[in-house]
Amino acid sequence: MRTRTTTRRGLTAVAALSLAAVALVACSPEEEGTDGDGAGDESSAYQDLLDNGIVADDATVEANEWANGVREAGVLTVGGTETSELFSLLDPTTGVARGFDAALSQLLSRYILGEVNTDLQQVTVDTREDLLETGAVDTIFATYSITPERAARVAFAGPYYSSQSGILVPVDSDITGLDDLDGATVATQAASTGVTVLEEFAPGATILELPDHAQALAAVQQGNADAYVIDQSLLLNAVVTNDDVQIVGEPFGPGDNYGIGLPKDSDAQEFVNEWLQQIIDDGTWAELWQITIGDRADIDTAPEPPVIGSVEGS
């Protein structure tokens, strides 16, 4: 079955992506196996996963107002991102986003429509709730952390992914885990959970608060910080694009649970949760994690998926 992904905004906003970032995206189906470095295998496995995704029967879709509306529209409009290497990265040559979040949204569209057809709309931290409330998007897949404040405005399916804090260091660092952060200068993002996690779990560290992920990563690479602590999903993105850094030690601190954002006053949550449980039970979730994250970050075993409905607000 042919995969169709549309985007209303076109490719202008992503034309400035670096060649290095573009190279990380698996090649399009027309290019499979052409480069001899394994990218064709990755692309083929990704496409096979989508092509074999489960499809709901007509009665299941028709019984759900939200899903039936998506089917009538013929497309699942998704609020997401286009620049996350492992979760949702847009290939400007094909207009198709790939990654863990992107594939989940594509699998959900197949479940409802019988084929993959998503319309990816770029969202930000400030626009996600508004876009759901106005009906501009049907759902949000954007490493969207479940919080009580957001749950007041959004219905969350899931959680579908959970990530604790991790430690990123230069490849030649002597730091091997949490205990070694005592006395070290540790970068993190200002006003993030990284600050509170360090205060609790590494009180002997000197915290260097920086405005964003890029500056925290640069601080480690340039020797201005000994380590960088933040949600490990962000650190995994850094590792697959940089040879001079690595993640050390075990994840620590409270889990950051990602949910699928859905309209608050709709019957979407139960429908999507039932679909999520099915793809967890049949092994699709673990296979997708391995293709999009594990294989690229040199991790051999997929984690246990979170328990659906285990987080308040989901």
VOBA-1610 file (N, C-alpha, C; in pm, whole numbers, padded with zeros to 5 digits, always signed):
BEGIN
Met+00084-00120+00000Met+00000+00000+00000Met+00088+00125+00000Arg+00053+00218-00084Arg+00136+00339-00097Arg+00117+00430+00023Thr+00225+00485+00073Thr+00220+00579+00184Thr+00206+00720+00131Arg+00105+00792+00177Arg+00085+00931+00134Arg+00091+01020+00257Thr+00176+01118+00252Thr+00183+01215+00360Thr+00180+01353+00298Thr+00091+01439+00343Thr+00081+01573+00288Thr+00122+01673+00393Thr+00160+01791+00347Thr+00186+01901+00439Thr+00138+02029+00375Arg+00056+02105+00445Arg-00002+02226+00389Arg+00101+02336+00371Arg+00201+02337+00457Arg+00293+02449+00458Arg+00402+02437+00353Gly+00413+02321+00290Gly+00520+02302+00193Gly+00653+02282+00262Leu+00759+02301+00187Leu+00892+02269+00238Leu+00976+02391+00267Thr+00919+02511+00254Thr+01000+02632+00270Thr+01067+02639+00405Ala+00991+02604+00511Ala+01044+02621+00646Ala+01157+02528+00677Val+01170+02418+00601Val+01276+02323+00633Val+01389+02325+00531Ala+01384+02417+00437Ala+01487+02419+00334Ala+01625+02443+00391Ala+01629+02506+00509Ala+01759+02539+00569Ala+01815+02428+00655Leu+01749+02312+00660Leu+01805+02201+00737Leu+01943+02167+00685Ser+02034+02137+00774Ser+02170+02104+00731Ser+02172+01973+00657Leu+02272+01954+00571Leu+02286+01829+00500Leu+02309+01714+00596Ala+02375+01742+00707Ala+02398+01636+00803Ala+02268+01586+00860Ala+02177+01677+00891Ala+02049+01634+00947Ala+01969+01560+00843Val+01971+01610+00719Val+01895+01543+00615Val+01946+01401+00595Ala+02078+01383+00603Ala+02136+01252+00580Ala+02092+01149+00681Leu+02046+01196+00799Leu+02003+01103+00901Leu+01869+01040+00868Val+01791+01103+00782Val+01661+01050+00750Val+01677+00931+00657Ala+01604+00825+00684Ala+01611+00710+00594Ala+01564+00751+00456Cys+01622+00689+00353Cys+01589+00728+00217Cys+01445+00695+00186Ser+01392+00760+00083Ser+01254+00737+00044Ser+01241+00599-00017Pro+01115+00547-00030Pro+01098+00413-00085Pro+01163+00397-00222Glu+01165+00502-00304Glu+01226+00492-00436Glu+01376+00477-00429Glu+01438+00510-00310Glu+01583+00508-00299Glu+01634+00390-00217Glu+01546+00299-00178Glu+01584+00194-00088Glu+01701+00113-00144Gly+01801+00093-00054Gly+01911+00006-00087Gly+02011+00065-00183Thr+02007+00195-00207Thr+02094+00252-00310Thr+02228+00297-00255Asp+02240+00314-00124Asp+02365+00371-00073Asp+02455+00269-00007Gly+02406+00149+00019Gly+02492+00042+00069Gly+02536+00058+00211Asp+02483+00155+00288Asp+02530+00175+00426Asp+02425+00136+00528Gly+02320+00066+00488Gly+02218+00023+00581Gly+02097+00112+00583Ala+02105+00232+00524Ala+01990+00322+00525Ala+01874+00262+00448Gly+01904+00188+00341Gly+01799+00124+00265Gly+01725+00020+00349Asp+01800-00056+00430Asp+01739-00156+00517Asp+01648-00088+00619Glu+01694+00023+00676Glu+01615+00096+00774Glu+01487+00148+00712Ser+01499+00206+00592Ser+01384+00259+00523Ser+01284+00149+00491Ser+01334+00035+00445Ser+01247-00077+00411Ser+01174-00128+00534Ala+01245-00141+00647Ala+01182-00189+00769Ala+01075-00091+00817Tyr+01104+00037+00806Tyr+01008+00140+00846Tyr+00883+00131+00760Gln+00904+00122+00628Gln+00790+00115+00538Gln+00709-00012+00558Asp+00777-00124+00578Asp+00707-00250+00602Asp+00621-00241+00727Leu+00672-00175+00830Leu+00596-00160+00954Leu+00466-00083+00927Leu+00476+00025+00850Leu+00356+00102+00817Leu+00259+00020+00733Asp+00313-00050+00633Asp+00228-00126+00542Asp+00154-00239+00613Asn+00211-00288+00721Asn+00150-00399+00794Asn+00075-00356+00920Gly+00058-00226+00937Gly-00014-00175+01053Gly-00159-00221+01054Ile-00213-00238+01172Ile-00350-00287+01185Ile-00450-00183+01135Val-00564-00232+01089Val-00671-00147+01038Val-00799-00180+01114Ala-00866-00077+01164Ala-00990-00097+01238Ala-01102-00138+01143Asp-01195-00219+01193Asp-01310-00252+01111Asp-01405-00132+01105Asp-01493-00133+01008Asp-01583-00020+00986Asp-01667+00010+01109Ala-01715-00094+01176Ala-01803-00073+01292Ala-01730+00001+01404Thr-01601-00030+01423Thr-01523+00035+01528Thr-01508+00184+01500Val-01479+00219+01376Val-01462+00359+01339Val-01595+00433+01345Glu-01698+00372+01289Glu-01828+00440+01282Glu-01889+00463+01420Ala-01850+00381+01517Ala-01903+00396+01652Ala-01836+00509+01729Asn-01730+00566+01673Asn-01655+00671+01742Asn-01665+00800+01662Glu-01721+00904+01722Glu-01745+01029+01650Glu-01616+01091+01600Trp-01512+01092+01685Trp-01384+01154+01647Trp-01322+01079+01529Ala-01311+00946+01541Ala-01249+00867+01435Ala-01331+00873+01307Asn-01463+00873+01320Asn-01547+00880+01201Asn-01528+01012+01129Gly-01507+01120+01206Gly-01480+01249+01145Gly-01349+01250+01068Val-01246+01183+01123Val-01118+01170+01052Val-01138+01092+00924Arg-01213+00984+00930Arg-01235+00904+00809Arg-01310+00984+00703Glu-01409+01061+00744Glu-01484+01142+00647Glu-01394+01247+00581Ala-01298+01301+00659Ala-01204+01399+00603Ala-01102+01333+00511Gly-01077+01204+00532Gly-00982+01132+00448Gly-00837+01154+00484Val-00812+01223+00594Val-00674+01252+00635Val-00673+01278+00785Leu-00565+01234+00852Leu-00544+01264+00993Leu-00453+01386+01002Thr-00506+01497+01050Thr-00426+01619+01062Thr-00353+01616+01196Val-00221+01617+01189Val-00135+01594+01306Val-00056+01718+01340Gly-00063+01762+01464Gly+00027+01864+01512Gly+00155+01797+01560Gly+00268+01835+01500Gly+00393+01769+01535Gly+00512+01857+01508Thr+00628+01795+01504Thr+00752+01867+01478Thr+00818+01810+01353Glu+00914+01884+01301Glu+00981+01843+01178Glu+01133+01835+01194Thr+01183+01858+01314Thr+01328+01871+01331Thr+01386+01782+01440Ser+01309+01685+01490Ser+01359+01594+01592Ser+01413+01468+01526Glu+01544+01448+01532Glu+01610+01343+01454Glu+01548+01206+01477Leu+01515+01173+01600Leu+01466+01040+01631Leu+01315+01031+01637Phe+01248+01141+01662Phe+01103+01136+01684Phe+01023+01185+01564Ser+01066+01289+01497Ser+00992+01337+01380Ser+01078+01435+01302Leu+01145+01383+01201Leu+01233+01465+01118Leu+01182+01463+00974Leu+01157+01581+00919Leu+01106+01591+00783Leu+01219+01583+00682Asp+01203+01496+00585Asp+01296+01488+00473Asp+01245+01584+00366Pro+01316+01695+00341Pro+01265+01793+00245Pro+01262+01743+00102Thr+01331+01633+00074Thr+01328+01581-00063Thr+01202+01500-00091Thr+01137+01450+00015Thr+01016+01368-00004Thr+00893+01431+00059Gly+00913+01525+00153Gly+00800+01581+00226Gly+00743+01486+00329Val+00818+01382+00364Val+00771+01280+00459Val+00853+01289+00587Ala+00784+01293+00701Ala+00852+01290+00830Ala+00868+01146+00874Arg+00983+01117+00935Arg+01007+00984+00989Arg+01057+00997+01132Gly+01034+00890+01209Gly+01075+00890+01348Gly+00968+00821+01431Phe+00992+00810+01560Phe+00902+00736+01648Phe+00764+00801+01653Asp+00758+00932+01680Asp+00630+01002+01683Asp+00563+01003+01547Ala+00641+01033+01444Ala+00585+01041+01309Ala+00523+00907+01269Ala+00591+00798+01297Ala+00538+00667+01259Ala+00413+00631+01337Leu+00410+00668+01465Leu+00288+00641+01542Leu+00169+00713+01482Ser+00188+00838+01443Ser+00077+00912+01382Ser+00038+00849+01249Gln+00135+00801+01174Gln+00108+00737+01046Gln+00035+00604+01066Leu+00074+00530+01169Leu+00005+00404+01199Leu-00138+00429+01245Leu-00160+00537+01322Leu-00295+00569+01365Leu-00382+00607+01245Ser-00324+00681+01151Ser-00401+00716+01032Ser-00438+00590+00953Arg-00347+00496+00943Arg-00377+00370+00874Arg-00488+00294+00948Tyr-00483+00293+01079Tyr-00585+00224+01159Tyr-00724+00278+01129Ile-00734+00410+01113Ile-00864+00473+01090Ile-00903+00471+00942Leu-00809+00502+00855Leu-00840+00525+00714Leu-00819+00403+00625Gly-00742+00306+00673Gly-00707+00192+00589Gly-00583+00215+00507Glu-00528+00334+00513Glu-00402+00369+00447Glu-00337+00481+00526Val-00209+00502+00503Val-00138+00609+00571Val-00161+00739+00498Asn-00222+00836+00566Asn-00240+00969+00508Asn-00248+01070+00621Thr-00138+01138+00645Thr-00133+01239+00751Thr-00098+01375+00693Asp-00150+01478+00756Asp-00117+01616+00722Asp-00044+01675+00842Leu+00087+01690+00832Leu+00169+01734+00944Leu+00171+01886+00952Gln+00127+01937+01067Gln+00130+02080+01094Gln+00229+02108+01206Gln+00323+02197+01181Gln+00425+02229+01281Gln+00361+02298+01401Val+00392+02250+01522Val+00341+02311+01644Val+00457+02351+01734Thr+00428+02439+01827Thr+00525+02480+01928Thr+00464+02458+02066Val+00546+02477+02168Val+00497+02465+02305Val+00380+02559+02329Asp+00381+02674+02265Asp+00278+02775+02288Asp+00151+02755+02208Thr+00155+02671+02103Thr+00038+02661+02014Thr-00038+02529+02023Arg+00016+02431+02091Arg-00043+02298+02086Arg-00188+02295+02136Glu-00210+02348+02256Glu-00346+02344+02311Glu-00444+02423+02224Asp-00401+02539+02178Asp-00490+02623+02096Asp-00532+02552+01969Leu-00439+02484+01903Leu-00470+02417+01777Leu-00569+02302+01797Leu-00556+02232+01909Leu-00653+02127+01939Leu-00790+02185+01969Glu-00793+02290+02047Glu-00921+02349+02088Glu-00997+02411+01972Thr-00925+02464+01874Thr-00991+02525+01759Thr-01022+02424+01649Gly-00974+02302+01663Gly-00998+02201+01561Gly-00905+02210+01442Ala-00798+02289+01454Ala-00702+02301+01343Ala-00626+02172+01321Val-00610+02092+01427Val-00549+01960+01415Val-00638+01860+01486Asp-00627+01733+01445Asp-00704+01626+01508Asp-00634+01573+01631Thr-00501+01580+01632Thr-00423+01518+01738Thr-00284+01580+01742Ile-00215+01561+01854Ile-00078+01609+01870Ile+00014+01491+01900Phe+00117+01474+01817Phe+00227+01380+01844Phe+00354+01463+01844Ala+00405+01500+01960Ala+00519+01593+01963Ala+00595+01582+02095Thr+00634+01458+02134Thr+00696+01438+02265Thr+00628+01529+02368Tyr+00498+01513+02378Tyr+00408+01603+02451Tyr+00391+01552+02594Ser+00462+01612+02688Ser+00461+01566+02826Ser+00323+01587+02889Ile+00276+01486+02959Ile+00147+01494+03028Ile+00167+01568+03160Thr+00098+01679+03176Thr+00102+01755+03301Thr-00042+01789+03342Pro-00067+01813+03471Pro-00202+01849+03514Pro-00252+01976+03445Glu-00163+02073+03424Glu-00205+02198+03360Glu-00252+02172+03217Arg-00178+02092+03144Arg-00218+02062+03006Arg-00342+01973+03002Ala-00352+01881+03098Ala-00466+01790+03100Ala-00597+01864+03128Ala-00589+01985+03180Ala-00709+02065+03201Ala-00769+02111+03068Arg-00686+02114+02964Arg-00732+02161+02833Arg-00729+02053+02725Val-00657+01945+02751Val-00632+01843+02649Val-00663+01705+02707Ala-00723+01619+02626Ala-00736+01478+02662Ala-00612+01405+02611Phe-00544+01334+02701Phe-00422+01263+02663Phe-00448+01113+02652Ala-00415+01055+02539Ala-00406+00910+02528Ala-00265+00869+02566Gly-00253+00750+02620Gly-00122+00701+02660Gly-00109+00689+02811Pro+00014+00711+02862Pro+00134+00755+02791Pro+00187+00648+02696Tyr+00250+00694+02587Tyr+00304+00601+02489Tyr+00456+00591+02498Tyr+00518+00678+02580Tyr+00664+00678+02592Tyr+00699+00747+02724Ser+00804+00698+02788Ser+00849+00760+02912Ser+01000+00772+02910Ser+01050+00887+02952Ser+01194+00912+02948Ser+01238+00978+03077Gln+01340+00924+03141Gln+01400+00987+03258Gln+01517+01076+03215Ser+01579+01139+03313Ser+01695+01222+03285Ser+01817+01135+03256Gly+01905+01188+03172Gly+02029+01118+03139Gly+02147+01213+03148Ile+02267+01158+03133Ile+02391+01234+03144Ile+02469+01224+03014Leu+02497+01337+02953Leu+02576+01344+02831Leu+02712+01403+02864Val+02819+01339+02815Val+02955+01385+02842Val+03039+01369+02716Pro+03157+01433+02711Pro+03249+01407+02600Pro+03293+01261+02600Val+03331+01211+02484Val+03366+01070+02474Val+03488+01034+02557Asp+03573+01132+02588Asp+03693+01103+02667Asp+03676+01142+02814Ser+03552+01160+02860Ser+03527+01204+02997Ser+03552+01092+03097Asp+03589+01132+03218Asp+03603+01037+03329Asp+03471+01015+03402Ile+03371+01093+03368Ile+03240+01078+03431Ile+03172+00954+03374Thr+03129+00865+03463Thr+03065+00741+03419Thr+02923+00725+03473Gly+02881+00816+03560Gly+02747+00803+03616Gly+02714+00917+03711Leu+02601+00905+03776Leu+02548+01011+03860Leu+02643+01050+03973Asp+02709+00954+04036Asp+02798+00984+04149Asp+02914+01074+04108Asp+02955+01069+03983Asp+03070+01147+03937Asp+03036+01294+03910Leu+02907+01330+03924Leu+02869+01470+03899Leu+02901+01560+04018Asp+02935+01503+04132Asp+02971+01583+04249Asp+03096+01664+04218Gly+03086+01795+04226Gly+03196+01885+04197Gly+03209+01922+04051Ala+03128+01863+03965Ala+03135+01891+03821Ala+03045+02009+03784Thr+03079+02076+03674Thr+02992+02178+03617Thr+02898+02109+03518Val+02770+02117+03545Val+02672+02043+03467Val+02575+02140+03400Ala+02570+02135+03269Ala+02477+02220+03194Ala+02339+02157+03191Thr+02238+02241+03187Thr+02101+02198+03161Thr+02025+02318+03108Gln+01903+02295+03065Gln+01823+02404+03010Gln+01754+02481+03121Ala+01764+02611+03116Ala+01702+02697+03217Ala+01552+02673+03220Ala+01496+02675+03341Ala+01352+02660+03362Ala+01300+02524+03319Ser+01389+02426+03309Ser+01347+02291+03273Ser+01350+02201+03396Thr+01298+02080+03380Thr+01304+01984+03490Thr+01448+01942+03520Gly+01540+01969+03424Gly+01680+01937+03449Gly+01736+02007+03571Val+01691+02130+03595Val+01740+02206+03710Val+01697+02139+03840Thr+01569+02108+03852Thr+01520+02047+03976Thr+01574+01906+03996Val+01592+01833+03888Val+01648+01699+03898Val+01791+01705+03949Leu+01871+01798+03898Leu+02009+01812+03945Leu+02014+01856+04091Glu+01926+01948+04129Glu+01924+01993+04268Glu+01895+01879+04363Glu+01812+01785+04320Glu+01775+01672+04407Glu+01875+01558+04401Phe+01920+01523+04281Phe+01999+01401+04266Phe+02149+01426+04255Ala+02191+01548+04227Ala+02335+01581+04220Ala+02359+01714+04290Pro+02330+01722+04420Pro+02341+01851+04491Pro+02482+01907+04496Gly+02582+01823+04471Gly+02721+01871+04472Gly+02767+01927+04340Ala+02681+01924+04240Ala+02718+01976+04108Ala+02695+02127+04101Thr+02775+02194+04019Thr+02752+02335+03987Thr+02666+02339+03861Ile+02546+02396+03874Ile+02451+02394+03763Ile+02473+02515+03673Leu+02492+02487+03545Leu+02508+02591+03444Leu+02379+02595+03362Glu+02293+02692+03388Glu+02165+02701+03318Glu+02183+02778+03187Leu+02141+02714+03078Leu+02155+02773+02945Leu+02019+02777+02875Pro+02003+02865+02777Pro+01869+02888+02720Pro+01808+02770+02647Asp+01888+02686+02582Asp+01828+02582+02501Asp+01922+02462+02487His+01872+02360+02420His+01947+02235+02402His+02077+02258+02325Ala+02071+02338+02220Ala+02191+02359+02137Ala+02304+02420+02218Gln+02273+02516+02303Gln+02378+02581+02381Gln+02431+02489+02491Ala+02345+02406+02549Ala+02392+02312+02650Ala+02483+02207+02588Leu+02447+02158+02472Leu+02531+02062+02401Leu+02665+02125+02365Ala+02662+02248+02315Ala+02785+02317+02277Ala+02876+02339+02397Ala+02818+02364+02514Ala+02899+02385+02635Ala+02981+02262+02667Val+02923+02144+02648Val+02998+02020+02671Val+03104+02001+02564Gln+03067+02024+02441Gln+03161+02004+02331Gln+03280+02099+02337Gln+03256+02220+02388Gln+03361+02322+02393Gln+03436+02325+02525Gly+03401+02234+02617Gly+03471+02225+02744Gly+03426+02324+02849Asn+03315+02391+02826Asn+03263+02486+02925Asn+03175+02420+03030Ala+03140+02296+03008Ala+03067+02216+03105Ala+03120+02074+03099Asp+03118+02007+03214Asp+03167+01870+03220Asp+03062+01770+03172Ala+02936+01808+03184Ala+02827+01718+03147Ala+02702+01800+03117Tyr+02607+01734+03057Tyr+02477+01795+03026Tyr+02371+01697+03072Val+02280+01743+03157Val+02173+01658+03209Val+02038+01713+03164Ile+01958+01626+03101Ile+01823+01664+03056Ile+01751+01533+03023Asp+01626+01542+02984Asp+01549+01428+02937Asp+01632+01346+02838Gln+01641+01215+02861Gln+01732+01133+02780Gln+01691+01127+02633Ser+01563+01148+02601Ser+01524+01146+02461Ser+01594+01257+02383Leu+01614+01373+02447Leu+01689+01481+02383Leu+01836+01443+02367Leu+01891+01377+02467Leu+02031+01338+02460Leu+02055+01234+02352Leu+01959+01145+02332Leu+01973+01046+02224Leu+01981+01113+02089Asn+01900+01219+02070Asn+01908+01295+01946Asn+02048+01351+01926Ala+02110+01399+02035Ala+02245+01456+02026Ala+02348+01351+01989Val+02335+01232+02045Val+02434+01127+02023Val+02435+01081+01878Val+02317+01070+01816Val+02315+01019+01679Val+02365+01121+01578Thr+02381+01246+01619Thr+02430+01349+01526Thr+02569+01400+01561Asn+02629+01351+01670Asn+02759+01401+01713Asn+02846+01284+01760Asp+02965+01272+01704Asp+03056+01163+01740Asp+03139+01194+01864Asp+03135+01317+01911Asp+03225+01356+02020Asp+03159+01352+02158Val+03034+01304+02166Val+02965+01295+02295Val+02903+01157+02311Gln+02875+01122+02437Gln+02813+00994+02466Gln+02726+01005+02591Ile+02632+00913+02606Ile+02549+00905+02726Ile+02611+00802+02819Val+02621+00837+02947Val+02681+00746+03044Val+02585+00723+03161Gly+02607+00614+03233Gly+02527+00584+03351Gly+02386+00542+03316Glu+02306+00526+03422Glu+02167+00486+03407Glu+02076+00608+03412Pro+01961+00603+03344Pro+01865+00712+03358Pro+01823+00727+03505Phe+01786+00846+03543Phe+01751+00871+03683Phe+01644+00980+03692Gly+01589+00991+03812Gly+01488+01094+03836Gly+01350+01049+03791Pro+01253+01136+03808Pro+01115+01101+03770Pro+01102+01086+03619Gly+01009+01003+03578Gly+00985+00983+03435Gly+00908+01098+03375Asp+00942+01133+03253Asp+00869+01232+03176Asp+00781+01154+03078Asn+00652+01155+03103Asn+00560+01071+03026Asn+00498+01149+02911Tyr+00512+01094+02789Tyr+00460+01159+02670Tyr+00322+01102+02638Gly+00229+01191+02605Gly+00095+01149+02568Gly+00059+01198+02429Ile-00047+01140+02374Ile-00102+01182+02246Ile-00213+01281+02275Gly-00195+01405+02232Gly-00293+01509+02260Gly-00416+01494+02173Leu-00534+01506+02236Leu-00662+01489+02167Leu-00760+01594+02217Pro-00864+01625+02140Pro-00962+01724+02185Pro-01025+01684+02319Lys-01037+01780+02407Lys-01083+01753+02543Lys-01226+01698+02545Asp-01316+01762+02475Asp-01457+01723+02478Asp-01490+01636+02358Ser-01425+01520+02351Ser-01449+01427+02241Ser-01439+01285+02295Asp-01472+01188+02210Asp-01460+01047+02248Asp-01333+00985+02193Ala-01233+01069+02165Ala-01110+01022+02101Ala-01021+00942+02195Gln-01016+00978+02322Gln-00917+00920+02413Gln-00930+00768+02423Glu-01049+00719+02446Glu-01067+00574+02461Glu-01032+00502+02331Phe-01072+00558+02219Phe-01043+00498+02088Phe-00893+00486+02067Val-00819+00593+02092Val-00674+00592+02068Val-00603+00503+02170Asn-00650+00502+02295Asn-00590+00414+02395Asn-00607+00267+02356Glu-00722+00231+02303Glu-00744+00093+02262Glu-00649+00055+02147Trp-00630+00149+02054Trp-00535+00125+01945Trp-00392+00111+01999Leu-00354+00200+02089Leu-00220+00192+02149Leu-00197+00058+02215Gln-00295+00011+02290Gln-00280-00117+02359Gln-00262-00230+02259Gln-00332-00223+02148Gln-00317-00327+02045Gln-00177-00330+01986Ile-00119-00212+01956Ile+00013-00214+01894Ile+00123-00244+01997Ile+00094-00225+02124Ile+00187-00271+02228Ile+00180-00423+02238Asp+00059-00475+02243Asp+00040-00620+02261Asp+00093-00701+02143Asp+00081-00648+02021Asp+00125-00728+01905Asp+00272-00705+01869Gly+00344-00626+01948Gly+00487-00607+01927Gly+00525-00493+01834Thr+00425-00425+01776Thr+00454-00316+01684Thr+00529-00203+01754Trp+00488-00169+01876Trp+00551-00059+01950Trp+00701-00085+01967Ala+00735-00206+02013Ala+00876-00239+02037Ala+00955-00241+01907Glu+00894-00295+01800Glu+00963-00299+01671Glu+00988-00157+01619Leu+00888-00071+01635Leu+00903+00068+01591Leu+01013+00138+01671Trp+01015+00118+01802Trp+01118+00180+01885Trp+01257+00136+01839Gln+01271+00008+01808Gln+01403-00042+01767Gln+01447+00019+01635Ile+01354+00030+01539Ile+01388+00084+01408Ile+01424+00231+01416Thr+01344+00309+01489Thr+01359+00454+01487Thr+01456+00507+01592Ile+01473+00437+01703Ile+01558+00487+01812Ile+01671+00390+01844Gly+01637+00268+01876Gly+01739+00173+01921Gly+01850+00149+01822Asp+01816+00119+01697Asp+01919+00089+01597Asp+02009+00209+01570Arg+01954+00329+01578Arg+02032+00448+01547Arg+02114+00495+01666Ala+02072+00456+01788Ala+02146+00496+01908Ala+02227+00380+01965Asp+02238+00271+01890Asp+02315+00153+01932Asp+02265+00096+02064Ile+02133+00086+02077Ile+02070+00024+02193Ile+01999-00101+02144Asp+02032-00216+02203Asp+01987-00344+02149Asp+01847-00385+02194Thr+01803-00335+02309Thr+01677-00384+02366Thr+01581-00269+02388Ala+01460-00284+02337Ala+01357-00182+02357Ala+01313-00180+02502Pro+01281-00063+02556Pro+01232-00055+02693Pro+01090-00109+02702Glu+01045-00131+02824Glu+00905-00167+02845Glu+00820-00043+02819Pro+00715-00056+02740Pro+00629+00060+02718Pro+00553+00096+02845Pro+00516+00222+02860Pro+00439+00261+02978Pro+00303+00191+02980Val+00244+00183+03098Val+00110+00128+03112Val+00009+00234+03068Ile-00075+00199+02973Ile-00173+00293+02921Ile-00267+00338+03032Gly-00286+00469+03045Gly-00375+00523+03147Gly-00315+00531+03285Ser-00182+00511+03296Ser-00118+00506+03427Ser-00083+00642+03485Val-00094+00746+03402Val-00057+00882+03445Val-00182+00967+03453Glu-00193+01045+03561Glu-00309+01131+03579Glu-00323+01225+03460Gly-00443+01228+03406Gly-00469+01312+03289Gly-00465+01235+03159Ser-00420+01107+03165Ser-00416+01027+03042Ser-00529+00928+03039
//
